[in-house]
Amino acid sequence: MWSKIPTAILFLLFAASALADSQWTLQQSTLTYHVSHPMHQIDGVSHAARGKGVCHEGQCDFLIAVPVKSFDSGDSNRDLHMVQVTRGAQFPMITVRTRLPETDADSSSIHADLEIQFAGQTAQFKQVPLQLNKQGSEIKVTGTIPATLPDFKIDPPRF
Amino acid sequence: MSPKTAQLLTAVLALVLPLILLDSSWCQGETLSCKVTSPTGAPVASAKVVVRNLATNQSTDTLSTADGTFSVPNLTSGDYEISITAQGFSPKVVKTTVTSTPAPALEISLTEQASTLPEAPSSNLPNAPSSTQPSLSDLGFPEAQTQGSLEEQARLDKRSHMLKTHQKLGLITTAPLIATVVTGFGAGGKNPSNTDRTVHAVLGSTTAGLYIATASFAIFAPKIQGTPTRGPIRVHKALAWIHGPGMILTPILGAMAFNEKSKGEKVHGIASAHGAVAIITAGAYGAALLSVSLKF
């Protein structure tokens, strides 16, 4: 029995481009989900996310998307089962949207309201703490989204 | 009970038992079934459907199939709003009530769009939509990667269902397999007891029957193209090349040994390999089970 799939861990590296209304582009990313199983712990990882942020009048709208099929847990059979359980063939993308003040780029930590679309469902996560590390025109964002399968009306896989 | 009667009974059991043990599908809640049609009554395929519970505000997305139908299972009774968007048609919103009483499929007719309108922004974003919001198409994913497929989802659902049954039957098969191996030590050698041999033969036949049923669910599960096999499942599949032929060979050699012993002869020739083949087969089977149970 698969007991739970509790969190998604984010590592995002955004780079700014010099435009009048500034834009951010996702350069690198690591997204991880974690599964607790009575006999082992599993982490599924994807580096396939793409993202963009568009800033206008002091507000930045971010969109990050990742294909459900891109997560790799080290076992192709388990990955296919995860795609089936999360209805990844019918809804192949996970999207994360948020809007942040442009001034947040100078902070070392922020709280973001995230809207996640996954498995045909939309769930909102308020005030998710994220850590920011700015290096020149690049910002590294890390954080953990407390998302679980029931948030998206997905029955956790069980034997 | 004669050995032949016992073997016949075992064969019948081996065929019937897997059918009894198969997982029965079940669902919770009510199912909303609808059909999306054009003004001419033709089915509208791939229409995007959002079903929202008006009490809880929870929504479920789906797509209409090639015949224009869609269904949303596991709904609780109550009032729902169905929003439908399809290329070339005006968006349509209808309200319906889902009850525990089965109702005929609802037909929703769309009206053709006079001109192509820009895609409406999502209405349930945490913040008000703005013209600066990037869209999925801005991210450069290939269209094939972002388009959902109900057919592929159905194939995955069937595959998972069959492999779960394979998993359950595989575990169930372990019990008669172990019992067969244990009783095998008392059935051979100089033991003159026909009863011990018969019990061993019955258990062995049951194991073989269950094994064939187990293997069938893996062999006939839909294959998903473009998915290279990685991880412990490779070991699991490789071991099937040992226990698969072993599970065919072991009963044949066992039947030969059984006949020789029944005639009062010493087991000889190829039949004398029955025990060794059985042990290798059982070992490979156990290793196959462990390969997908333990992380390594």
HADDOCK unambig.tbl for C-alpha pairs under 7 A between the chains (distance, minus, plus):
assign (segid A and resid 39 and name CA) (segid B and resid 294 and name CA) 6.66 0.50 0.50
assign (segid A and resid 40 and name CA) (segid B and resid 295 and name CA) 6.28 0.50 0.50
assign (segid A and resid 50 and name CA) (segid B and resid 139 and name CA) 6.08 0.50 0.50
assign (segid A and resid 51 and name CA) (segid B and resid 139 and name CA) 6.30 0.50 0.50
assign (segid A and resid 52 and name CA) (segid B and resid 134 and name CA) 6.70 0.50 0.50
assign (segid A and resid 52 and name CA) (segid B and resid 139 and name CA) 6.93 0.50 0.50
assign (segid A and resid 53 and name CA) (segid B and resid 134 and name CA) 6.99 0.50 0.50
assign (segid A and resid 54 and name CA) (segid B and resid 132 and name CA) 6.05 0.50 0.50
assign (segid A and resid 54 and name CA) (segid B and resid 133 and name CA) 6.68 0.50 0.50
assign (segid A and resid 54 and name CA) (segid B and resid 134 and name CA) 6.78 0.50 0.50
assign (segid A and resid 56 and name CA) (segid B and resid 132 and name CA) 6.85 0.50 0.50
assign (segid A and resid 61 and name CA) (segid B and resid 132 and name CA) 6.85 0.50 0.50
assign (segid A and resid 61 and name CA) (segid B and resid 133 and name CA) 5.36 0.50 0.50
assign (segid A and resid 62 and name CA) (segid B and resid 134 and name CA) 6.95 0.50 0.50
assign (segid A and resid 63 and name CA) (segid B and resid 134 and name CA) 6.18 0.50 0.50
assign (segid A and resid 74 and name CA) (segid B and resid 230 and name CA) 6.54 0.50 0.50
assign (segid A and resid 74 and name CA) (segid B and resid 231 and name CA) 5.44 0.50 0.50
assign (segid A and resid 75 and name CA) (segid B and resid 230 and name CA) 5.19 0.50 0.50
assign (segid A and resid 75 and name CA) (segid B and resid 231 and name CA) 4.27 0.50 0.50
assign (segid A and resid 75 and name CA) (segid B and resid 232 and name CA) 6.36 0.50 0.50
assign (segid A and resid 75 and name CA) (segid B and resid 233 and name CA) 6.75 0.50 0.50
assign (segid A and resid 76 and name CA) (segid B and resid 229 and name CA) 5.51 0.50 0.50
assign (segid A and resid 76 and name CA) (segid B and resid 230 and name CA) 5.00 0.50 0.50
assign (segid A and resid 76 and name CA) (segid B and resid 231 and name CA) 6.56 0.50 0.50
assign (segid A and resid 77 and name CA) (segid B and resid 233 and name CA) 6.56 0.50 0.50
assign (segid A and resid 81 and name CA) (segid B and resid 160 and name CA) 6.36 0.50 0.50
assign (segid A and resid 84 and name CA) (segid B and resid 153 and name CA) 6.68 0.50 0.50
assign (segid A and resid 84 and name CA) (segid B and resid 156 and name CA) 5.46 0.50 0.50
assign (segid A and resid 84 and name CA) (segid B and resid 157 and name CA) 6.01 0.50 0.50
assign (segid A and resid 87 and name CA) (segid B and resid 153 and name CA) 6.51 0.50 0.50
assign (segid A and resid 89 and name CA) (segid B and resid 148 and name CA) 5.68 0.50 0.50
assign (segid A and resid 89 and name CA) (segid B and resid 149 and name CA) 5.69 0.50 0.50
assign (segid A and resid 89 and name CA) (segid B and resid 152 and name CA) 5.86 0.50 0.50
assign (segid A and resid 89 and name CA) (segid B and resid 153 and name CA) 4.87 0.50 0.50
assign (segid A and resid 90 and name CA) (segid B and resid 148 and name CA) 4.15 0.50 0.50
assign (segid A and resid 90 and name CA) (segid B and resid 149 and name CA) 4.82 0.50 0.50
assign (segid A and resid 90 and name CA) (segid B and resid 150 and name CA) 5.30 0.50 0.50
assign (segid A and resid 90 and name CA) (segid B and resid 153 and name CA) 5.61 0.50 0.50
assign (segid A and resid 91 and name CA) (segid B and resid 148 and name CA) 5.13 0.50 0.50
assign (segid A and resid 92 and name CA) (segid B and resid 145 and name CA) 6.96 0.50 0.50
assign (segid A and resid 92 and name CA) (segid B and resid 146 and name CA) 5.81 0.50 0.50
assign (segid A and resid 92 and name CA) (segid B and resid 147 and name CA) 6.83 0.50 0.50
assign (segid A and resid 92 and name CA) (segid B and resid 148 and name CA) 5.78 0.50 0.50
assign (segid A and resid 93 and name CA) (segid B and resid 146 and name CA) 6.15 0.50 0.50
assign (segid A and resid 115 and name CA) (segid B and resid 125 and name CA) 6.59 0.50 0.50
assign (segid A and resid 115 and name CA) (segid B and resid 126 and name CA) 6.35 0.50 0.50
assign (segid A and resid 120 and name CA) (segid B and resid 60 and name CA) 5.74 0.50 0.50
assign (segid A and resid 120 and name CA) (segid B and resid 61 and name CA) 4.52 0.50 0.50
assign (segid A and resid 120 and name CA) (segid B and resid 62 and name CA) 6.66 0.50 0.50
assign (segid A and resid 121 and name CA) (segid B and resid 59 and name CA) 6.23 0.50 0.50
assign (segid A and resid 121 and name CA) (segid B and resid 60 and name CA) 5.47 0.50 0.50
assign (segid A and resid 121 and name CA) (segid B and resid 61 and name CA) 6.43 0.50 0.50
